Amino acid sequence: MILVSTLGRYLSRRFLAAIFGVLAFLFVMIFLLDFADTTRRAGDMPHVSITSIAAISLLRTPSVIEQTLPFVFLFGAIICFVNLSLRLELVVMRAAGLSVWQFLLPPLVCAIVLGALAAVGFNPISATLKARSDVLDAKVFGARQEGDSDKVFWIRQRSKDGQAVIHALAENADDGTLSGVTIYAFDLDNRFTKRLEADTAKLDKRVWHLSKVREFVPNQEPQSMETLDFPTLLTKAQVDQNFAVEADSVSFWRLPSAIAQQGAAGLEANDYRLQYQVLLARPMLLVAMVLIAATVSLRFARLGGIGVMVLSGIGAGFVLYVVTKMARDLGVAGLVDPAAAAWTPAVVGVLIGFTVLLNQEDG
């Protein structure tokens, strides 16, 4: 069987080398661009160190890489197949009696395996790192974030002592911990009593556990405390309703519970359902990208026209990516079933790739 043969292992190595080469290049480019943008934001904040800026960008890069995976496989497959063609290795394989389906099988299997690993392994890692990046960003830039970010949260609560308004800069998608927290407390007569500023706040059994707290009471000296418990009547479902986390910031393994929590709170969970289906469909989408690359890259190099065909393949991949994004928007809006929105572009892409290859090979 070609998968376990010497040729199959060779094709797999060449394909993986191209994929990881493109991945490394994009990682460096995305990191440098994000680092430059974050440095610009910190231009007039001398207390922000280069190390903190680099850490924020480094933690955020994997989540951006995850969004570009279809193009990573498209470009990687094109590079792999064009190199095989230029070195006449495809000619030798065809002369040996191998069909296109036989020498495409190892790359397709690699795409399926890597797509599954990206969903169940890389996605949780990137989501966790993205959450840590948001927390570090809030700590480093503080209130500066409020003016230029849409991820600023407000919630009003009641307790036996009166009312309070809670403001936070970011939320950790893994454990629900809030960062950059400010609490404005009022008594039962709606008179302001104090302001609390805390690095983090975590809800646990009707109590906010605050850390690194600074308490400001009118006509008194400010006080600092390592920890402080602030009472609340809020439930986690109510907090999740107000401090909504973007679906792509929730890891694959937490999506089912996030969907259940949204349903329990009486909220629409289309974005979470769609994200879950998108991750499940990712191997098929990557297979579609490999097939599209094959349709434009398996031409005999000496016949010419390789550049035009490669550009057409990139264009076809871009169209499929745009259609995928449009389908996701329709799924989030509830106009299309989330499963259909996630799977239809991938299935259509695979069918188109198979059809074009069948036409090229068998006429």
Phi, psi and chi 1 to 4 in degrees:
 res  aa     phi    psi   chi1   chi2   chi3   chi4
   1 MET       -  136.6 -174.3  177.8  179.5      -
   2 ILE   -63.7  -27.8 -169.9  170.9      -      -
   3 LEU   -61.5  -37.3  -81.3  177.2      -      -
   4 VAL  -103.2    1.2  -65.1      -      -      -
   5 SER   -78.3  170.7   65.9      -      -      -
   6 THR   -60.7  -41.2  -58.7      -      -      -
   7 LEU   -64.7  -41.3  178.5   59.8      -      -
   8 GLY   -62.3  -42.6      -      -      -      -
   9 ARG   -66.7  -36.7  -66.1 -164.9  -61.3  -88.9
  10 TYR   -64.9  -45.8  173.5   74.9      -      -
  11 LEU   -63.3  -39.0  -69.4  172.2      -      -
  12 SER   -63.3  -43.1  -63.0      -      -      -
  13 ARG   -63.4  -43.2  -73.3 -162.2  -57.4  -90.2
  14 ARG   -63.9  -41.3  -67.2  -68.5  -59.8  -85.7
  15 PHE   -66.5  -46.1  178.3   74.8      -      -
  16 LEU   -65.1  -37.4  -67.8  175.0      -      -
  17 ALA   -62.6  -40.7      -      -      -      -
  18 ALA   -66.8  -43.3      -      -      -      -
  19 ILE   -62.0  -50.3  -67.6  -64.0      -      -
  20 PHE   -71.4  -26.0  -74.4  108.2      -      -
  21 GLY   -65.7  -47.0      -      -      -      -
  22 VAL   -63.1  -40.6  173.6      -      -      -
  23 LEU   -61.8  -43.2 -167.3   63.7      -      -
  24 ALA   -65.1  -41.4      -      -      -      -
  25 PHE   -62.3  -46.8  173.4   77.8      -      -
  26 LEU   -65.0  -37.4  -78.8  179.8      -      -
  27 PHE   -59.8  -47.2 -172.1   94.3      -      -
  28 VAL   -64.5  -43.8  172.7      -      -      -
  29 MET   -64.7  -45.1  -68.3  -59.2  -61.3      -
  30 ILE   -64.9  -41.2  -68.3  171.6      -      -
  31 PHE   -61.5  -45.3  169.1   75.6      -      -
  32 LEU   -65.1  -40.8  -68.9  177.0      -      -
  33 LEU   -65.8  -43.8  -70.0  173.0      -      -
  34 ASP   -66.8  -38.5 -168.9  -86.6      -      -
  35 PHE   -62.2  -42.7 -179.9   80.4      -      -
  36 ALA   -64.3  -41.8      -      -      -      -
  37 ASP   -66.2  -42.6 -177.7   64.4      -      -
  38 THR   -66.9  -36.6  -51.6      -      -      -
  39 THR   -63.3  -38.8  -57.6      -      -      -
  40 ARG   -62.1  -41.8  177.3 -169.7   58.5   79.1
  41 ARG   -63.0  -32.1  -70.7  168.1   52.3 -154.4
  42 ALA   -93.5   13.1      -      -      -      -
  43 GLY   -58.3  -38.1      -      -      -      -
  44 ASP  -106.5   25.1   56.7  -11.5      -      -
  45 MET  -124.8   83.6  -56.3  175.2   70.1      -
  46 PRO   -62.7  -20.6   21.4  -32.5      -      -
  47 HIS   -75.6  -11.6   67.6  -81.1      -      -
  48 VAL   -83.5  122.0  179.3      -      -      -
  49 SER   -87.4  158.5   66.3      -      -      -
  50 ILE   -62.1  -34.9  -67.7  -63.9      -      -
  51 THR   -62.0  -43.3  -57.2      -      -      -
  52 SER   -64.5  -41.7  -62.2      -      -      -
  53 ILE   -63.1  -44.6  -64.9  174.1      -      -
  54 ALA   -63.8  -38.9      -      -      -      -
  55 ALA   -64.1  -43.3      -      -      -      -
  56 ILE   -60.3  -46.7  -67.9  172.0      -      -
  57 SER   -67.4  -40.4  -62.4      -      -      -
  58 LEU   -65.2  -40.7 -171.1   62.2      -      -
  59 LEU   -70.0  -28.5  -68.0  172.0      -      -
  60 ARG   -84.8  -23.4 -169.8  156.3   43.7 -152.0
  61 THR   -59.9  -44.3  -61.0      -      -      -
  62 PRO   -57.4  -35.3  -27.3   36.1      -      -
  63 SER   -66.8  -34.5   65.9      -      -      -
  64 VAL   -71.6  -40.4 -178.3      -      -      -
  65 ILE   -57.5  -40.4  -74.5  -70.8      -      -
  66 GLU   -60.2  -35.6 -173.6 -179.5   10.9      -
  67 GLN   -70.8  -23.0  -55.0  -57.1  -43.1      -
  68 THR   -97.9    4.5   65.0      -      -      -
  69 LEU   -54.9  -41.3  -83.4 -179.1      -      -
  70 PRO   -56.5  -41.2  -27.2   36.2      -      -
  71 PHE   -72.2  -31.2  -76.7  109.4      -      -
  72 VAL   -59.1  -45.1  169.3      -      -      -
  73 PHE   -72.3  -34.8  -84.2   74.0      -      -
  74 LEU   -63.8  -52.3  176.4   65.8      -      -
  75 PHE   -66.6  -41.3  -66.8  143.8      -      -
  76 GLY   -61.9  -43.4      -      -      -      -
  77 ALA   -66.0  -41.1      -      -      -      -
  78 ILE   -61.5  -46.0  -71.6  176.0      -      -
  79 ILE   -60.3  -44.1  -68.4  170.9      -      -
  80 CYS   -62.2  -50.1  174.4      -      -      -
  81 PHE   -69.8  -38.6  -63.5  145.8      -      -
  82 VAL   -64.7  -40.7  168.5      -      -      -
  83 ASN   -63.3  -40.9  -76.7  -24.2      -      -
  84 LEU   -62.6  -36.6  -70.1  173.9      -      -
  85 SER   -71.8  -43.2  178.4      -      -      -
  86 LEU   -64.3  -32.6  -69.3  173.5      -      -
  87 ARG   -88.9    8.7  -63.6  171.6   61.7  174.4
  88 LEU    61.7   16.0  -57.1 -177.9      -      -
  89 GLU   -70.1  -33.4  -69.7  172.3  -57.7      -
  90 LEU   -65.3  -36.6  -70.4 -178.9      -      -
  91 VAL   -63.0  -43.1  175.8      -      -      -
  92 VAL   -64.0  -41.9  173.9      -      -      -
  93 MET   -64.9  -39.7  -76.5 -174.5  -86.2      -
  94 ARG   -67.4  -39.8  -71.0  179.9 -177.7  -85.7
  95 ALA   -64.3  -27.6      -      -      -      -
  96 ALA   -79.7   -0.7      -      -      -      -
  97 GLY    96.4    9.0      -      -      -      -
  98 LEU   -82.6  137.1  -67.5  178.1      -      -
  99 SER   -86.8  168.8   68.7      -      -      -
 100 VAL   -61.6  -32.7   64.4      -      -      -
 101 TRP   -69.6  -30.0  -51.4  110.4      -      -
 102 GLN   -72.4  -45.5  -72.3  175.9  -64.5      -
 103 PHE   -84.5   -6.0   57.7   74.5      -      -
 104 LEU   -88.1  -17.6  -87.8 -177.9      -      -
 105 LEU   -59.9  -47.4 -174.4   59.1      -      -
 106 PRO   -59.1  -47.0  -26.6   37.0      -      -
 107 PRO   -61.5  -37.3  -25.6   35.7      -      -
 108 LEU   -66.5  -40.9  -69.5  176.7      -      -
 109 VAL   -64.6  -40.9  171.3      -      -      -
 110 CYS   -60.7  -40.6  -71.3      -      -      -
 111 ALA   -64.0  -40.9      -      -      -      -
 112 ILE   -64.8  -46.0  -67.1  172.7      -      -
 113 VAL   -65.4  -46.2  172.9      -      -      -
 114 LEU   -66.7  -34.8  -69.6  177.3      -      -
 115 GLY   -64.2  -41.4      -      -      -      -
 116 ALA   -66.4  -41.9      -      -      -      -
 117 LEU   -65.3  -35.5  -69.2  175.7      -      -
 118 ALA   -63.9  -36.0      -      -      -      -
 119 ALA   -74.8  -47.5      -      -      -      -
 120 VAL   -92.4  -16.4  -56.3      -      -      -
 121 GLY  -117.8  -55.7      -      -      -      -
 122 PHE   -69.8  -38.3 -176.5   68.3      -      -
 123 ASN   -59.9  -48.2  171.7  -97.7      -      -
 124 PRO   -60.0  -37.2  -25.6   35.7      -      -
 125 ILE   -66.1  -47.4  -66.2  173.5      -      -
 126 SER   -65.4  -36.7   66.8      -      -      -
 127 ALA   -65.6  -41.5      -      -      -      -
 128 THR   -64.5  -44.7  -60.4      -      -      -
 129 LEU   -66.2  -36.9  -65.5  179.4      -      -
 130 LYS   -63.9  -41.3  175.9   63.0  163.6   55.4
 131 ALA   -63.2  -42.4      -      -      -      -
 132 ARG   -65.7  -35.5  -66.9 -179.6  179.6  176.9
 133 SER   -63.9  -41.7  172.2      -      -      -
 134 ASP   -63.6  -41.1  -69.7  -19.6      -      -
 135 VAL   -65.6  -45.4  171.4      -      -      -
 136 LEU   -65.0  -37.9 -178.3   58.2      -      -
 137 ASP   -61.5  -43.2 -166.5  -74.0      -      -
 138 ALA   -65.4  -38.3      -      -      -      -
 139 LYS   -67.3  -42.5  -75.7 -175.7  177.9 -179.9
 140 VAL   -72.6  -45.9  170.4      -      -      -
 141 PHE   -95.6  -17.1  -69.0   96.6      -      -
 142 GLY    56.2 -135.9      -      -      -      -
 143 ALA   -63.7  -14.6      -      -      -      -
 144 ARG   -58.1  -30.6  178.5   69.1  173.2  -89.0
 145 GLN   -63.6  -29.7  -78.1  -66.9   96.6      -
 146 GLU   -60.7  -33.2 -174.0  173.6   -9.7      -
 147 GLY   -81.6  -22.9      -      -      -      -
 148 ASP  -125.8   18.8   58.2    9.7      -      -
 149 SER  -133.2  146.1  174.1      -      -      -
 150 ASP   -93.5    3.9   57.5   -4.8      -      -
 151 LYS   -98.6   55.3  -65.6 -176.7  179.5  179.1
 152 VAL  -117.0  127.8  179.3      -      -      -
 153 PHE  -115.4  143.0  -48.2  107.1      -      -
 154 TRP  -131.0  143.3  -67.1   88.4      -      -
 155 ILE  -152.0  142.9 -172.0  171.3      -      -
 156 ARG  -106.8  138.4  179.9 -176.4  -67.3  -87.9
 157 GLN  -133.3  160.6   70.1  162.0   46.0      -
 158 ARG  -120.8  150.6  -68.9 -179.3  179.3  -86.4
 159 SER  -148.2 -179.9   69.4      -      -      -
 160 LYS   -66.1  -19.6   61.5 -178.6 -179.0  179.5
 161 ASP   -92.7   -8.6  -60.6  -38.1      -      -
 162 GLY   137.1 -150.6      -      -      -      -
 163 GLN  -110.7  163.0  -63.1 -170.8   54.9      -
 164 ALA  -151.7  148.0      -      -      -      -
 165 VAL  -114.3  125.0  176.0      -      -      -
 166 ILE  -109.6  132.9  -59.0  174.8      -      -
 167 HIS  -123.8  134.3  167.8 -102.6      -      -
 168 ALA  -139.9  153.0      -      -      -      -
 169 LEU   -93.3  -28.1  -64.7  176.1      -      -
 170 ALA  -159.0  161.6      -      -      -      -
 171 GLU  -131.1  136.2 -178.8 -174.6   28.4      -
 172 ASN   -77.9  119.4 -172.3  -44.5      -      -
 173 ALA   -68.0  -19.8      -      -      -      -
 174 ASP   -78.2  -48.3  -74.2  -25.9      -      -
 175 ASP  -121.7    3.4   57.6   10.6      -      -
 176 GLY    77.3   10.4      -      -      -      -
 177 THR   -70.3  131.3  -60.0      -      -      -
 178 LEU   -91.8  147.0  -52.9  179.5      -      -
 179 SER  -128.3  155.9   59.9      -      -      -
 180 GLY    62.4   52.7      -      -      -      -
 181 VAL   -95.7  136.8  177.9      -      -      -
 182 THR  -130.3  129.3  -56.8      -      -      -
 183 ILE  -118.4  125.5  -60.2  177.1      -      -
 184 TYR  -104.7  113.3  -58.4   91.9      -      -
 185 ALA  -101.4  141.2      -      -      -      -
 186 PHE  -130.1  150.5  -58.6   84.2      -      -
 187 ASP   -84.0 -172.4   61.5   18.3      -      -
 188 LEU   -66.6  -19.7  -65.3  173.6      -      -
 189 ASP   -97.3   15.6  -64.3  -36.4      -      -
 190 ASN    63.2   29.5  -70.7  -32.7      -      -
 191 ARG   -97.6  135.4  -68.8  175.7  -60.9 -167.2
 192 PHE   -62.9  132.1  176.2   75.3      -      -
 193 THR  -113.9  -40.1   58.2      -      -      -
 194 LYS  -167.1  165.9   60.4 -177.1  175.9 -178.7
 195 ARG  -124.9  132.9 -176.0  177.7   87.6 -113.6
 196 LEU  -115.4  132.3  -61.1  173.4      -      -
 197 GLU  -118.8  129.2  -65.3 -178.6   -4.6      -
 198 ALA  -138.3  148.4      -      -      -      -
 199 ASP   -67.3  -43.1  -77.2    0.9      -      -
 200 THR  -140.0  157.9   62.2      -      -      -
 201 ALA  -144.7  133.6      -      -      -      -
 202 LYS  -131.9  130.7 -174.6  172.8 -177.5  179.8
 203 LEU   -83.0  129.3 -178.1   63.9      -      -
 204 ASP  -152.6  110.8 -178.9   28.2      -      -
 205 LYS    54.4   56.7  -63.4  178.8 -179.5  179.5
 206 ARG    62.5   28.1  -56.8  -61.3  177.3   96.2
 207 VAL  -140.3  135.4  171.4      -      -      -
 208 TRP   -88.1  120.5  -73.3  106.9      -      -
 209 HIS   -91.3  109.3  -64.7  -60.4      -      -
 210 LEU   -98.2  144.9  -51.1  177.3      -      -
 211 SER  -125.9  147.4   65.9      -      -      -
 212 LYS    50.4   68.2  -62.3 -171.7 -178.0  -56.0
 213 VAL   -98.2  142.7 -174.0      -      -      -
 214 ARG  -123.5  123.5  -68.4  162.5  -64.3  -78.0
 215 GLU  -107.7  129.0 -177.1 -179.3   50.3      -
 216 PHE  -119.9  113.8  -59.7   87.6      -      -
 217 VAL  -114.8  134.2  178.7      -      -      -
 218 PRO   -53.3  135.0  -26.4   34.8      -      -
 219 ASN    66.7   20.1  -57.7  -40.7      -      -
 220 GLN  -133.2  158.8  -65.6 -176.3   21.0      -
 221 GLU   -71.8  140.9  -70.6  -67.2  -34.6      -
 222 PRO   -61.9  146.8  -21.4   32.8      -      -
 223 GLN  -122.0  146.4  -63.6 -175.1   16.4      -
 224 SER  -115.0  137.9  -62.4      -      -      -
 225 MET  -138.9  146.2  -65.9  163.6  -79.7      -
 226 GLU   -70.0  -42.7  -79.4  -62.4  -44.5      -
 227 THR  -139.7  157.1   60.5      -      -      -
 228 LEU  -160.1  136.9  177.9   67.8      -      -
 229 ASP   -99.5  128.0  -71.6  -15.9      -      -
 230 PHE  -116.9  120.4 -170.1   78.5      -      -
 231 PRO   -68.0  152.4   25.2  -33.9      -      -
 232 THR  -155.6  159.3 -178.8      -      -      -
 233 LEU  -109.1    5.7  -63.0  178.6      -      -
 234 LEU   -72.6  149.4  -67.2  173.0      -      -
 235 THR  -104.9  165.5   63.6      -      -      -
 236 LYS   -62.2  -37.3 -169.8  175.5 -173.5  -54.2
 237 ALA   -61.8  -40.2      -      -      -      -
 238 GLN   -67.1  -38.2  -68.8  170.6  -35.2      -
 239 VAL   -67.3  -43.7  173.6      -      -      -
 240 ASP   -60.6  -32.5  -71.3  -21.7      -      -
 241 GLN   -63.3  -37.3  179.7  177.2   -5.9      -
 242 ASN   -90.3  -39.8  -71.5  -87.4      -      -
 243 PHE   -98.4   62.7  -63.7   92.5      -      -
 244 ALA   -67.2  134.6      -      -      -      -
 245 VAL   -99.6  135.8 -178.3      -      -      -
 246 GLU   -59.9  141.7  -67.1 -178.7    0.9      -
 247 ALA   -60.7  -37.1      -      -      -      -
 248 ASP   -76.3   -1.7   56.0    5.5      -      -
 249 SER   -97.7   -0.3  -63.2      -      -      -
 250 VAL  -101.3  132.1 -178.3      -      -      -
 251 SER   -70.4  159.6   70.2      -      -      -
 252 PHE   -54.1  -42.6  174.6   81.4      -      -
 253 TRP   -75.9  -19.1  -60.2  108.4      -      -
 254 ARG   -95.4   -9.5  -69.6 -170.4   63.8 -112.9
 255 LEU   -61.4  -44.0  -81.2  169.8      -      -
 256 PRO   -58.0  -42.2  -26.5   36.0      -      -
 257 SER   -69.6  -34.5   61.4      -      -      -
 258 ALA   -65.1  -39.1      -      -      -      -
 259 ILE   -63.3  -42.9  -65.9  171.2      -      -
 260 ALA   -64.7  -41.1      -      -      -      -
 261 GLN   -64.8  -41.1  -72.4  175.1    3.1      -
 262 GLN   -63.2  -40.7  -70.2  -70.2   97.9      -
 263 GLY   -65.5  -39.6      -      -      -      -
 264 ALA   -65.3  -29.6      -      -      -      -
 265 ALA   -86.2    1.8      -      -      -      -
 266 GLY    74.4   24.5      -      -      -      -
 267 LEU  -107.4  156.4  -57.1  173.2      -      -
 268 GLU   -70.1  138.2  -70.9  -68.8  -21.4      -
 269 ALA  -123.4   27.7      -      -      -      -
 270 ASN   -60.0  -39.4  -76.7  -22.9      -      -
 271 ASP   -66.2  -36.9   49.8  -11.9      -      -
 272 TYR   -70.9  -42.7  -68.2   94.0      -      -
 273 ARG   -62.4  -40.8  -67.3 -167.4 -177.7   94.6
 274 LEU   -65.2  -43.9  178.4   62.6      -      -
 275 GLN   -60.5  -39.2  176.2   67.5    5.4      -
 276 TYR   -63.8  -44.2 -170.9   61.6      -      -
 277 GLN   -68.7  -35.5  -66.7  -63.7  -31.7      -
 278 VAL   -61.1  -42.8  164.1      -      -      -
 279 LEU   -66.9  -38.2  -67.8  175.0      -      -
 280 LEU   -65.1  -35.3  -68.8  177.2      -      -
 281 ALA   -85.4   -4.1      -      -      -      -
 282 ARG   -58.0  -43.4  178.8  156.0  -70.4  166.5
 283 PRO   -56.8  -40.6  -26.3   35.7      -      -
 284 MET   -68.0  -37.1 -178.4  166.0  -73.2      -
 285 LEU   -64.3  -39.5 -180.0   60.8      -      -
 286 LEU   -68.0  -37.1  -61.2 -174.9      -      -
 287 VAL   -61.0  -41.6  165.9      -      -      -
 288 ALA   -60.2  -40.4      -      -      -      -
 289 MET   -65.9  -39.0  -72.4  -63.4 -175.2      -
 290 VAL   -65.6  -40.9  173.1      -      -      -
 291 LEU   -65.9  -39.8  -71.1  174.0      -      -
 292 ILE   -63.0  -41.6  -70.5  174.1      -      -
 293 ALA   -62.0  -39.3      -      -      -      -
 294 ALA   -65.6  -35.6      -      -      -      -
 295 THR   -65.2  -22.7   62.0      -      -      -
 296 VAL  -114.1    1.2  -59.4      -      -      -
 297 SER  -121.6   -4.8  -53.2      -      -      -
 298 LEU   -96.3    7.3  -62.0 -179.8      -      -
 299 ARG   -71.4  143.7  179.4 -174.2  177.3  122.6
 300 PHE   -60.0  122.9 -178.0   38.5      -      -
 301 ALA   -60.2  -34.8      -      -      -      -
 302 ARG   -74.9   -6.7  -67.2 -171.8  177.9 -178.9
 303 LEU   -79.9  -11.8  -65.1  178.7      -      -
 304 GLY    80.9  176.8      -      -      -      -
 305 GLY    78.3   11.3      -      -      -      -
 306 ILE   -63.8  -42.2  -71.8  -67.6      -      -
 307 GLY   -60.5  -44.1      -      -      -      -
 308 VAL   -64.0  -41.8  175.3      -      -      -
 309 MET   -67.7  -38.5  -65.7 -166.5   70.3      -
 310 VAL   -64.1  -43.3  167.6      -      -      -
 311 LEU   -62.6  -38.0  -71.3  176.8      -      -
 312 SER   -66.9  -35.2   65.2      -      -      -
 313 GLY   -65.9  -42.3      -      -      -      -
 314 ILE   -62.2  -41.3  -66.0  173.9      -      -
 315 GLY   -63.0  -42.2      -      -      -      -
 316 ALA   -64.4  -40.7      -      -      -      -
 317 GLY   -64.2  -39.2      -      -      -      -
 318 PHE   -64.9  -40.7  179.9   76.4      -      -
 319 VAL   -61.5  -43.5  169.7      -      -      -
 320 LEU   -62.8  -38.9  177.7   58.9      -      -
 321 TYR   -65.0  -42.3 -175.7   78.4      -      -
 322 VAL   -64.1  -43.0  170.9      -      -      -
 323 VAL   -61.5  -38.7  170.6      -      -      -
 324 THR   -62.2  -42.8  -58.7      -      -      -
 325 LYS   -65.5  -40.4  -72.3  -65.6 -175.7 -176.2
 326 MET   -64.0  -41.5  -68.9  175.2   61.4      -
 327 ALA   -63.4  -37.8      -      -      -      -
 328 ARG   -64.4  -40.3  -68.9 -169.2   64.9  170.1
 329 ASP   -62.8  -41.0  -69.0  -20.7      -      -
 330 LEU   -65.8  -37.3  -67.0  174.1      -      -
 331 GLY   -67.2  -41.7      -      -      -      -
 332 VAL   -64.4  -37.5  171.0      -      -      -
 333 ALA   -73.8   -9.8      -      -      -      -
 334 GLY    83.3    8.2      -      -      -      -
 335 LEU   -80.3  -21.2  -59.7  176.8      -      -
 336 VAL  -133.3  144.7  178.7      -      -      -
 337 ASP   -58.8  134.5 -179.1   75.2      -      -
 338 PRO   -54.3  -40.0  -27.8   35.2      -      -
 339 ALA   -64.3  -43.2      -      -      -      -
 340 ALA   -65.2  -41.2      -      -      -      -
 341 ALA   -63.6  -34.8      -      -      -      -
 342 ALA   -80.2  -40.0      -      -      -      -
 343 TRP   -90.1  -30.5  -74.5   89.5      -      -
 344 THR   -59.4  -50.0  -60.7      -      -      -
 345 PRO   -59.6  -39.6  -23.8   35.6      -      -
 346 ALA   -65.8  -44.8      -      -      -      -
 347 VAL   -64.3  -44.7  171.9      -      -      -
 348 VAL   -62.6  -40.3  170.9      -      -      -
 349 GLY   -62.1  -42.7      -      -      -      -
 350 VAL   -63.7  -44.2  168.6      -      -      -
 351 LEU   -64.4  -40.7  -68.0  177.3      -      -
 352 ILE   -64.9  -42.6  -69.2  175.5      -      -
 353 GLY   -61.6  -45.3      -      -      -      -
 354 PHE   -62.1  -42.9  -89.7  118.6      -      -
 355 THR   -62.8  -46.0  -58.6      -      -      -
 356 VAL   -64.1  -42.6  173.6      -      -      -
 357 LEU   -66.1  -39.2  -76.4  175.1      -      -
 358 LEU   -61.9  -40.1  -76.6  171.2      -      -
 359 ASN   -67.1  -39.9 -177.7   66.4      -      -
 360 GLN   -69.1  -36.9  -70.5  178.6  -12.3      -
 361 GLU   -84.0  -43.9  -67.6  -61.7  -53.3      -
 362 ASP  -111.3   -6.8  -56.7  -37.5      -      -
 363 GLY    76.5      -      -      -      -      -
